[in-house]
Amino acid sequence: MVVQIVQFQLAGIDPAEYEAEAERIAPAFARLPGLIAKAWLGEPGENIYGGVYLWTDRASAEAYADGELLAAARRSPAFAGFRSSILDTLAAPTALTMKGLAELSTTETPA
């Protein structure tokens, strides 16, 4: 498993506009090959936004990093200070601490 961390600041759009756009494009991310999960990040007080991605393998993360979705974000004037890092995970300790993710995926969201 591989983790990708993307961070940027909003420039010229407000947090509500960004969140609405994130909700609009989230289905495209859900279809990315090799993506296990993405957490969308937002800290309005510090103007820090981005995502934490869990990928099945480095090739999937790199395909996204080289693909059009991330390229469009990099080109967007709405995002300043864009950074992206792909990191390998440590298999043994990660396996011990991943049970919460498995539990989340089987828990129904309350109505």
MMTF fields as JSON, N, C-alpha, C and O atoms, coordinates in Angstrom:
{
  "mmtfVersion": "1.0.0",
  "mmtfProducer": "UNKNOWN",
  "numBonds": 443,
  "numAtoms": 444,
  "numGroups": 111,
  "numChains": 1,
  "numModels": 1,
  "chainsPerModel": [1],
  "groupsPerChain": [111],
  "chainIdList": ["A"],
  "bondAtomList": [4, 2, 8, 6, 12, 10, 16, 14, 20, 18, 24, 22, 28, 26, 32, 30, 36, 34, 40, 38, 44, 42, 48, 46, 52, 50, 56, 54, 60, 58, 64, 62, 68, 66, 72, 70, 76, 74, 80, 78, 84, 82, 88, 86, 92, 90, 96, 94, 100, 98, 104, 102, 108, 106, 112, 110, 116, 114, 120, 118, 124, 122, 128, 126, 132, 130, 136, 134, 140, 138, 144, 142, 148, 146, 152, 150, 156, 154, 160, 158, 164, 162, 168, 166, 172, 170, 176, 174, 180, 178, 184, 182, 188, 186, 192, 190, 196, 194, 200, 198, 204, 202, 208, 206, 212, 210, 216, 214, 220, 218, 224, 222, 228, 226, 232, 230, 236, 234, 240, 238, 244, 242, 248, 246, 252, 250, 256, 254, 260, 258, 264, 262, 268, 266, 272, 270, 276, 274, 280, 278, 284, 282, 288, 286, 292, 290, 296, 294, 300, 298, 304, 302, 308, 306, 312, 310, 316, 314, 320, 318, 324, 322, 328, 326, 332, 330, 336, 334, 340, 338, 344, 342, 348, 346, 352, 350, 356, 354, 360, 358, 364, 362, 368, 366, 372, 370, 376, 374, 380, 378, 384, 382, 388, 386, 392, 390, 396, 394, 400, 398, 404, 402, 408, 406, 412, 410, 416, 414, 420, 418, 424, 422, 428, 426, 432, 430, 436, 434, 440, 438],
  "bondOrderList": [1, 1, 1, 1, 1, 1, 1, 1, 1, 1, 1, 1, 1, 1, 1, 1, 1, 1, 1, 1, 1, 1, 1, 1, 1, 1, 1, 1, 1, 1, 1, 1, 1, 1, 1, 1, 1, 1, 1, 1, 1, 1, 1, 1, 1, 1, 1, 1, 1, 1, 1, 1, 1, 1, 1, 1, 1, 1, 1, 1, 1, 1, 1, 1, 1, 1, 1, 1, 1, 1, 1, 1, 1, 1, 1, 1, 1, 1, 1, 1, 1, 1, 1, 1, 1, 1, 1, 1, 1, 1, 1, 1, 1, 1, 1, 1, 1, 1, 1, 1, 1, 1, 1, 1, 1, 1, 1, 1, 1, 1],
  "groupList": [{"groupName": "MET", "atomNameList": ["N", "CA", "C", "O"], "elementList": ["N", "C", "C", "O"], "formalChargeList": [0, 0, 0, 0], "bondAtomList": [1, 0, 2, 1, 3, 2], "bondOrderList": [1, 1, 2], "singleLetterCode": "M", "chemCompType": "L-PEPTIDE LINKING"}, {"groupName": "VAL", "atomNameList": ["N", "CA", "C", "O"], "elementList": ["N", "C", "C", "O"], "formalChargeList": [0, 0, 0, 0], "bondAtomList": [1, 0, 2, 1, 3, 2], "bondOrderList": [1, 1, 2], "singleLetterCode": "V", "chemCompType": "L-PEPTIDE LINKING"}, {"groupName": "GLN", "atomNameList": ["N", "CA", "C", "O"], "elementList": ["N", "C", "C", "O"], "formalChargeList": [0, 0, 0, 0], "bondAtomList": [1, 0, 2, 1, 3, 2], "bondOrderList": [1, 1, 2], "singleLetterCode": "Q", "chemCompType": "L-PEPTIDE LINKING"}, {"groupName": "ILE", "atomNameList": ["N", "CA", "C", "O"], "elementList": ["N", "C", "C", "O"], "formalChargeList": [0, 0, 0, 0], "bondAtomList": [1, 0, 2, 1, 3, 2], "bondOrderList": [1, 1, 2], "singleLetterCode": "I", "chemCompType": "L-PEPTIDE LINKING"}, {"groupName": "PHE", "atomNameList": ["N", "CA", "C", "O"], "elementList": ["N", "C", "C", "O"], "formalChargeList": [0, 0, 0, 0], "bondAtomList": [1, 0, 2, 1, 3, 2], "bondOrderList": [1, 1, 2], "singleLetterCode": "F", "chemCompType": "L-PEPTIDE LINKING"}, {"groupName": "LEU", "atomNameList": ["N", "CA", "C", "O"], "elementList": ["N", "C", "C", "O"], "formalChargeList": [0, 0, 0, 0], "bondAtomList": [1, 0, 2, 1, 3, 2], "bondOrderList": [1, 1, 2], "singleLetterCode": "L", "chemCompType": "L-PEPTIDE LINKING"}, {"groupName": "ALA", "atomNameList": ["N", "CA", "C", "O"], "elementList": ["N", "C", "C", "O"], "formalChargeList": [0, 0, 0, 0], "bondAtomList": [1, 0, 2, 1, 3, 2], "bondOrderList": [1, 1, 2], "singleLetterCode": "A", "chemCompType": "L-PEPTIDE LINKING"}, {"groupName": "GLY", "atomNameList": ["N", "CA", "C", "O"], "elementList": ["N", "C", "C", "O"], "formalChargeList": [0, 0, 0, 0], "bondAtomList": [1, 0, 2, 1, 3, 2], "bondOrderList": [1, 1, 2], "singleLetterCode": "G", "chemCompType": "PEPTIDE LINKING"}, {"groupName": "ASP", "atomNameList": ["N", "CA", "C", "O"], "elementList": ["N", "C", "C", "O"], "formalChargeList": [0, 0, 0, 0], "bondAtomList": [1, 0, 2, 1, 3, 2], "bondOrderList": [1, 1, 2], "singleLetterCode": "D", "chemCompType": "L-PEPTIDE LINKING"}, {"groupName": "PRO", "atomNameList": ["N", "CA", "C", "O"], "elementList": ["N", "C", "C", "O"], "formalChargeList": [0, 0, 0, 0], "bondAtomList": [1, 0, 2, 1, 3, 2], "bondOrderList": [1, 1, 2], "singleLetterCode": "P", "chemCompType": "L-PEPTIDE LINKING"}, {"groupName": "GLU", "atomNameList": ["N", "CA", "C", "O"], "elementList": ["N", "C", "C", "O"], "formalChargeList": [0, 0, 0, 0], "bondAtomList": [1, 0, 2, 1, 3, 2], "bondOrderList": [1, 1, 2], "singleLetterCode": "E", "chemCompType": "L-PEPTIDE LINKING"}, {"groupName": "TYR", "atomNameList": ["N", "CA", "C", "O"], "elementList": ["N", "C", "C", "O"], "formalChargeList": [0, 0, 0, 0], "bondAtomList": [1, 0, 2, 1, 3, 2], "bondOrderList": [1, 1, 2], "singleLetterCode": "Y", "chemCompType": "L-PEPTIDE LINKING"}, {"groupName": "ARG", "atomNameList": ["N", "CA", "C", "O"], "elementList": ["N", "C", "C", "O"], "formalChargeList": [0, 0, 0, 0], "bondAtomList": [1, 0, 2, 1, 3, 2], "bondOrderList": [1, 1, 2], "singleLetterCode": "R", "chemCompType": "L-PEPTIDE LINKING"}, {"groupName": "LYS", "atomNameList": ["N", "CA", "C", "O"], "elementList": ["N", "C", "C", "O"], "formalChargeList": [0, 0, 0, 0], "bondAtomList": [1, 0, 2, 1, 3, 2], "bondOrderList": [1, 1, 2], "singleLetterCode": "K", "chemCompType": "L-PEPTIDE LINKING"}, {"groupName": "TRP", "atomNameList": ["N", "CA", "C", "O"], "elementList": ["N", "C", "C", "O"], "formalChargeList": [0, 0, 0, 0], "bondAtomList": [1, 0, 2, 1, 3, 2], "bondOrderList": [1, 1, 2], "singleLetterCode": "W", "chemCompType": "L-PEPTIDE LINKING"}, {"groupName": "ASN", "atomNameList": ["N", "CA", "C", "O"], "elementList": ["N", "C", "C", "O"], "formalChargeList": [0, 0, 0, 0], "bondAtomList": [1, 0, 2, 1, 3, 2], "bondOrderList": [1, 1, 2], "singleLetterCode": "N", "chemCompType": "L-PEPTIDE LINKING"}, {"groupName": "THR", "atomNameList": ["N", "CA", "C", "O"], "elementList": ["N", "C", "C", "O"], "formalChargeList": [0, 0, 0, 0], "bondAtomList": [1, 0, 2, 1, 3, 2], "bondOrderList": [1, 1, 2], "singleLetterCode": "T", "chemCompType": "L-PEPTIDE LINKING"}, {"groupName": "SER", "atomNameList": ["N", "CA", "C", "O"], "elementList": ["N", "C", "C", "O"], "formalChargeList": [0, 0, 0, 0], "bondAtomList": [1, 0, 2, 1, 3, 2], "bondOrderList": [1, 1, 2], "singleLetterCode": "S", "chemCompType": "L-PEPTIDE LINKING"}],
  "groupTypeList": [0, 1, 1, 2, 3, 1, 2, 4, 2, 5, 6, 7, 3, 8, 9, 6, 10, 11, 10, 6, 10, 6, 10, 12, 3, 6, 9, 6, 4, 6, 12, 5, 9, 7, 5, 3, 6, 13, 6, 14, 5, 7, 10, 9, 7, 10, 15, 3, 11, 7, 7, 1, 11, 5, 14, 16, 8, 12, 6, 17, 6, 10, 6, 11, 6, 8, 7, 10, 5, 5, 6, 6, 6, 12, 12, 17, 9, 6, 4, 6, 7, 4, 12, 17, 17, 3, 5, 8, 16, 5, 6, 6, 9, 16, 6, 5, 16, 0, 13, 7, 5, 6, 10, 5, 17, 16, 16, 10, 16, 9, 6],
  "groupIdList": [1, 2, 3, 4, 5, 6, 7, 8, 9, 10, 11, 12, 13, 14, 15, 16, 17, 18, 19, 20, 21, 22, 23, 24, 25, 26, 27, 28, 29, 30, 31, 32, 33, 34, 35, 36, 37, 38, 39, 40, 41, 42, 43, 44, 45, 46, 47, 48, 49, 50, 51, 52, 53, 54, 55, 56, 57, 58, 59, 60, 61, 62, 63, 64, 65, 66, 67, 68, 69, 70, 71, 72, 73, 74, 75, 76, 77, 78, 79, 80, 81, 82, 83, 84, 85, 86, 87, 88, 89, 90, 91, 92, 93, 94, 95, 96, 97, 98, 99, 100, 101, 102, 103, 104, 105, 106, 107, 108, 109, 110, 111],
  "secStructList": [7, 3, 3, 3, 3, 3, 3, 3, 3, 3, 7, 1, 1, 7, 2, 2, 2, 2, 2, 2, 2, 2, 2, 2, 2, 2, 2, 2, 2, 2, 6, 7, 6, 6, 3, 3, 3, 3, 3, 3, 3, 3, 3, 6, 6, 6, 6, 3, 3, 3, 3, 3, 3, 3, 3, 1, 1, 2, 2, 2, 2, 2, 2, 2, 2, 6, 1, 2, 2, 2, 2, 2, 2, 2, 2, 7, 6, 6, 3, 3, 3, 3, 3, 3, 3, 3, 3, 3, 7, 7, 2, 2, 2, 2, 2, 2, 2, 7, 2, 2, 2, 2, 2, 2, 2, 2, 1, 7, 7, 7, 7],
  "xCoordList": [0.841, 0.0, 0.884, 1.953, 0.41, 1.135, 0.213, -0.998, 0.801, 0.048, 0.508, 1.697, -0.439, -0.131, -0.755, -1.906, 0.01, -0.47, -0.388, 0.669, -1.526, -1.612, -2.05, -2.986, -1.364, -1.714, -1.638, -0.823, -2.515, -2.508, -3.297, -3.948, -3.23, -4.027, -5.034, -4.764, -6.199, -7.192, -6.781, -6.313, -6.959, -6.601, -7.737, -7.892, -8.517, -9.575, -10.911, -11.866, -11.021, -12.319, -12.463, -11.471, -13.688, -13.886, -14.1, -14.378, -13.976, -14.096, -15.404, -15.402, -16.512, -17.787, -17.778, -18.296, -17.2, -17.084, -16.221, -16.553, -15.096, -14.21, -14.922, -14.834, -15.623, -16.302, -17.365, -17.506, -18.107, -19.111, -18.451, -18.96, -17.335, -16.614, -16.057, -16.091, -15.548, -15.022, -16.129, -15.905, -17.305, -18.426, -18.807, -19.172, -18.724, -19.067, -18.104, -18.524, -16.817, -15.824, -15.46, -14.742, -15.929, -15.58, -15.873, -15.069, -16.983, -17.215, -16.098, -15.835, -15.445, -14.33, -13.171, -12.483, -12.955, -11.893, -12.259, -11.393, -13.523, -13.96, -13.702, -13.589, -13.611, -13.378, -11.896, -11.578, -10.995, -9.572, -9.07, -9.269, -8.427, -7.885, -6.844, -5.949, -6.983, -6.018, -6.271, -5.574, -7.245, -7.519, -8.328, -9.413, -7.799, -8.496, -9.427, -10.593, -8.895, -9.665, -8.997, -7.788, -9.821, -9.301, -10.012, -11.241, -9.259, -9.814, -9.574, -8.437, -10.633, -10.554, -10.269, -10.966, -9.261, -8.816, -9.192, -9.206, -9.494, -9.759, -9.616, -10.264, -8.776, -8.573, -8.691, -7.682, -9.946, -10.158, -9.362, -8.885, -9.216, -8.492, -7.041, -6.465, -6.443, -5.054, -4.941, -3.838, -6.068, -6.119, -5.249, -4.432, -5.452, -4.758, -5.811, -6.72, -5.682, -6.619, -5.834, -4.626, -6.509, -5.844, -6.5, -7.704, -5.691, -6.202, -5.124, -3.939, -5.565, -4.708, -5.309, -6.471, -4.507, -4.941, -4.262, -3.073, -5.009, -4.435, -4.56, -5.657, -3.431, -3.37, -2.949, -2.232, -3.397, -2.995, -1.519, -0.869, -0.984, 0.406, 0.944, 0.18, 2.247, 2.92, 2.55, 2.415, 2.388, 2.054, 0.719, 0.587, -0.258, -1.55, -1.394, -1.973, -0.618, -0.385, 0.342, 0.004, 1.32, 2.073, 1.226, 1.375, 0.34, -0.555, -1.455, -1.694, -1.952, -2.76, -1.903, -2.329, -0.702, 0.198, 0.532, 0.741, 0.58, 0.903, -0.351, -0.246, -1.535, -2.774, -3.423, -2.932, -4.534, -5.218, -5.887, -5.914, -6.43, -7.089, -6.117, -6.431, -4.947, -3.974, -3.363, -3.074, -3.169, -2.635, -3.586, -3.144, -4.889, -5.87, -5.809, -5.93, -5.623, -5.507, -4.239, -4.266, -3.143, -1.887, -2.009, -1.434, -2.754, -2.913, -3.919, -3.921, -4.76, -5.851, -5.34, -4.536, -5.795, -5.424, -6.07, -5.71, -7.024, -7.686, -6.832, -7.146, -5.746, -4.89, -3.477, -2.847, -2.983, -1.609, -0.772, -1.296, 0.531, 1.45, 1.186, 1.294, 0.845, 0.463, 1.653, 2.733, 1.441, 2.48, 1.855, 0.712, 2.604, 2.153, 3.338, 4.414, 3.128, 4.166, 3.573, 2.448, 4.336, 3.95, 4.932, 6.148, 4.386, 5.203, 4.833, 3.655, 5.837, 5.582, 5.165, 5.526, 4.399, 4.033, 4.914, 5.478, 5.02, 5.725, 4.7, 3.775, 4.853, 3.813, 3.386, 2.191, 4.327, 3.954, 3.216, 2.119, 3.762, 3.013, 1.717, 0.743, 1.699, 0.472, -0.62, -1.776, -0.282, -1.272, -1.885, -3.065, -1.101, -1.608, -2.549, -3.362, -2.45, -3.259, -4.324, -4.936, -4.557, -5.539, -6.926, -7.848, -7.11, -8.403, -9.518, -10.649, -9.225, -10.234, -10.766, -11.958, -9.927, -10.367, -11.304, -12.318, -10.978, -11.846, -13.19, -14.225, -13.196, -14.448, -15.284, -16.506, -14.641, -15.384, -16.076, -17.196, -15.422, -15.982, -17.174, -17.924, -17.376, -18.506, -19.581, -20.61, -19.363, -20.337, -21.266, -20.817, -22.552, -23.515, -23.565, -23.455, -23.731, -23.869, -25.294, -26.246, -25.462, -26.82, -27.603, -27.035, -28.89, -29.741, -29.98, -30.677],
  "yCoordList": [-1.178, 0.0, 1.238, 1.265, 2.259, 3.513, 4.656, 4.599, 5.697, 6.876, 8.055, 8.21, 8.876, 10.121, 11.251, 11.164, 12.3, 13.47, 14.667, 14.972, 15.341, 16.529, 17.683, 17.542, 18.835, 20.025, 21.262, 21.345, 22.228, 23.507, 24.509, 24.149, 25.775, 26.836, 27.302, 27.266, 27.739, 28.3, 29.717, 30.482, 30.059, 31.387, 31.878, 31.414, 32.806, 33.388, 32.678, 33.124, 31.598, 30.972, 30.781, 30.673, 30.741, 30.562, 29.088, 28.293, 28.721, 27.311, 26.655, 25.483, 27.38, 26.785, 26.447, 25.403, 27.31, 27.035, 25.805, 24.949, 25.728, 24.578, 23.288, 22.284, 23.317, 22.106, 21.659, 20.461, 22.587, 22.238, 21.606, 20.628, 22.156, 21.592, 20.21, 19.303, 20.05, 18.743, 17.69, 16.571, 18.037, 17.098, 16.765, 15.629, 17.742, 17.514, 16.549, 15.71, 16.666, 15.834, 14.553, 13.716, 14.375, 13.182, 11.87, 10.943, 11.747, 10.482, 10.11, 8.925, 11.088, 10.785, 10.157, 9.281, 10.594, 10.018, 8.599, 7.726, 8.368, 7.039, 5.986, 4.8, 6.406, 5.471, 5.269, 4.497, 5.932, 5.807, 4.387, 3.865, 3.761, 2.42, 2.42, 3.265, 1.464, 1.309, 2.165, 2.01, 3.066, 3.909, 3.12, 2.626, 3.007, 2.357, 3.362, 3.067, 4.546, 5.58, 6.93, 7.025, 7.976, 9.34, 10.1, 10.082, 10.764, 11.683, 13.093, 13.471, 13.864, 15.258, 16.11, 16.004, 16.947, 17.737, 19.205, 19.74, 19.847, 21.279, 21.88, 21.441, 22.871, 23.622, 25.095, 25.756, 25.629, 27.004, 28.056, 29.023, 27.88, 28.871, 29.024, 30.103, 27.953, 27.969, 28.013, 28.112, 27.941, 27.892, 26.754, 26.946, 25.573, 24.365, 23.365, 23.026, 22.9, 21.945, 20.856, 20.984, 19.791, 18.737, 17.4, 17.309, 16.357, 15.012, 14.046, 14.25, 12.979, 11.844, 10.654, 10.3, 10.057, 8.953, 7.671, 7.675, 6.579, 5.252, 4.493, 4.322, 4.044, 3.336, 1.89, 1.585, 1.003, -0.394, -0.578, -1.48, 0.295, 0.139, 1.467, 2.386, 1.551, 2.775, 3.112, 4.286, 2.11, 2.376, 3.124, 4.031, 2.762, 3.46, 4.899, 5.811, 5.11, 6.468, 7.307, 8.472, 6.73, 7.477, 7.762, 8.811, 6.833, 7.077, 8.274, 9.101, 8.378, 9.533, 10.799, 11.846, 10.698, 11.861, 12.395, 13.595, 11.508, 11.9, 12.141, 12.497, 11.948, 12.013, 13.389, 14.345, 13.46, 14.722, 15.313, 16.535, 14.485, 15.047, 15.885, 17.011, 15.334, 16.084, 17.227, 18.289, 17.022, 18.101, 19.297, 20.445, 19.029, 20.117, 20.877, 22.102, 20.169, 20.829, 21.682, 22.809, 21.148, 21.916, 23.202, 24.228, 23.146, 24.313, 25.326, 26.48, 24.908, 25.768, 27.002, 26.883, 28.177, 29.392, 29.455, 30.306, 28.559, 28.525, 27.866, 27.959, 27.196, 26.478, 27.035, 27.059, 27.479, 28.012, 27.073, 26.353, 27.096, 26.292, 24.803, 24.086, 24.327, 22.928, 21.998, 22.199, 20.976, 19.963, 18.582, 18.401, 17.611, 16.225, 15.32, 15.471, 14.381, 13.411, 12.011, 11.802, 11.053, 9.645, 8.932, 9.035, 8.212, 7.574, 6.099, 5.744, 5.256, 3.852, 3.724, 4.547, 2.676, 2.407, 1.288, 0.501, 1.231, 0.139, -0.961, -0.786, -2.085, -3.114, -3.663, -3.696, -4.088, -4.757, -3.833, -4.188, -2.664, -1.835, -1.28, -1.073, -1.036, -0.546, -1.603, -1.272, -2.849, -3.932, -3.986, -4.303, -3.685, -3.702, -2.543, -2.636, -1.463, -0.283, 0.013, 1.08, -0.881, -0.657, -1.181, -1.005, -1.809, -2.407, -1.363, -1.676, -0.138, 0.903, 1.202, 1.47, 1.165, 1.41, 0.293, 0.557, -0.94, -2.062, -1.936, -2.225, -1.513, -1.34, -0.224, -0.346, 0.868, 1.952, 1.512, 1.937, 0.669, 0.27, -0.656, -0.844, -1.247, -2.147, -1.524, -2.153, -0.302, 0.374, 1.216, 1.989, 1.059, 1.869, 3.275, 3.472, 4.246, 5.633, 5.858, 5.482, 6.468, 6.704, 7.637, 8.534, 7.408, 8.233, 9.612, 10.421],
  "zCoordList": [0.0, 0.0, 0.0, 0.61, -0.7, -0.857, -0.44, -0.654, 0.161, 0.566, -0.275, -0.551, -0.675, -1.364, -0.559, -0.132, -0.361, 0.362, -0.573, -1.126, -0.74, -1.588, -0.692, 0.095, -0.813, -0.043, -0.924, -1.842, -0.621, -1.314, -0.485, 0.496, -0.893, -0.292, -1.338, -2.539, -0.865, -1.775, -2.152, -1.308, -3.412, -3.917, -4.815, -5.945, -4.309, -5.119, -5.041, -5.677, -4.295, -4.051, -2.544, -1.823, -2.085, -0.642, -0.321, -1.218, 0.941, 1.322, 0.882, 0.503, 0.924, 0.509, -0.983, -1.38, -1.805, -3.242, -3.482, -4.303, -2.747, -2.899, -2.503, -3.209, -1.378, -0.92, -1.915, -2.164, -2.483, -3.489, -4.715, -5.261, -5.141, -6.288, -5.947, -6.778, -4.731, -4.308, -4.346, -4.806, -3.871, -3.917, -5.361, -5.661, -6.241, -7.641, -8.323, -9.12, -8.014, -8.705, -7.96, -8.509, -6.736, -5.955, -6.687, -6.586, -7.418, -8.132, -9.11, -9.314, -9.711, -10.624, -9.862, -10.387, -8.642, -7.824, -7.395, -7.336, -7.097, -6.665, -7.745, -7.437, -8.99, -10.1, -10.432, -11.336, -9.734, -10.062, -9.792, -8.695, -10.77, -10.564, -9.443, -9.403, -8.546, -7.461, -6.241, -5.238, -6.285, -5.116, -4.095, -4.4, -2.892, -1.79, -1.113, -0.85, -0.838, -0.148, -0.348, -0.56, -0.274, -0.261, 0.836, 0.91, 1.684, 2.675, 2.164, 1.883, 2.045, 1.581, 2.801, 3.81, 2.721, 3.859, 3.708, 2.6, 4.822, 4.804, 6.186, 7.135, 6.293, 7.527, 7.173, 6.926, 7.146, 6.693, 7.463, 6.87, 8.764, 9.555, 9.147, 9.286, 8.644, 8.201, 6.678, 6.141, 5.986, 4.528, 3.98, 3.079, 4.553, 4.097, 3.653, 4.411, 2.429, 1.844, 1.144, 0.948, 0.769, 0.035, 0.254, 0.493, 0.171, 0.342, 0.754, 0.493, 1.41, 1.733, 0.998, 1.198, 0.156, -0.696, -0.241, 0.079, -0.211, 0.005, -1.305, -1.836, -1.816, -3.094, -2.869, -1.916, -3.749, -3.657, -3.974, -3.446, -4.854, -5.284, -5.814, -6.111, -5.925, -6.391, -7.839, -8.184, -8.672, -10.078, -10.179, -11.001, -9.366, -9.384, -8.916, -9.507, -7.861, -7.356, -8.4, -8.607, -9.044, -10.049, -11.286, -11.911, -11.64, -12.775, -12.469, -13.349, -11.249, -10.865, -10.86, -11.347, -10.311, -10.234, -11.626, -11.799, -12.611, -13.983, -14.833, -16.007, -14.238, -14.996, -15.022, -14.421, -15.731, -15.978, -14.743, -14.598, -13.845, -12.655, -11.824, -11.439, -11.552, -10.752, -11.565, -11.014, -12.846, -13.689, -13.704, -13.655, -13.772, -13.752, -12.432, -12.417, -11.336, -10.031, -9.978, -9.484, -10.481, -10.495, -11.318, -10.955, -12.421, -13.3, -12.774, -13.202, -11.863, -11.418, -10.683, -9.758, -11.085, -10.356, -8.978, -8.164, -8.707, -7.398, -6.324, -5.138, -6.735, -5.787, -5.833, -6.89, -4.696, -4.593, -3.731, -2.881, -3.964, -3.142, -3.246, -2.25, -4.427, -4.639, -4.393, -4.947, -3.555, -3.27, -3.297, -2.879, -3.787, -3.807, -3.502, -4.08, -2.59, -2.23, -2.236, -1.783, -2.752, -2.721, -1.796, -1.96, -0.827, 0.196, 0.341, 0.333, 0.472, 0.773, 2.233, 3.073, 2.517, 3.905, 4.449, 3.689, 5.749, 6.422, 6.657, 7.45, 5.981, 5.912, 7.271, 7.568, 8.096, 9.342, 10.315, 10.748, 10.683, 11.621, 11.024, 11.748, 9.708, 9.067, 9.141, 9.405, 8.917, 9.007, 10.408, 10.558, 11.412, 12.791, 13.097, 14.016, 12.347, 12.651, 11.594, 11.634, 10.674, 9.615, 9.961, 9.166, 11.102, 11.41, 11.415, 11.044, 11.825, 11.84, 10.457, 10.309, 9.441, 8.066, 7.618, 6.972, 7.953, 7.592, 8.292, 7.691, 9.543, 10.282, 9.67, 9.586, 9.24, 8.613, 7.339, 7.058, 6.572, 5.288, 5.445, 4.487, 6.628, 6.837, 7.714, 7.965, 8.183, 9.026, 8.163, 7.317, 8.386, 7.624, 8.193, 9.403, 7.314, 7.723, 8.221, 7.537, 9.41, 9.904, 8.97, 8.348, 8.89, 8.027, 8.597, 7.984]
}
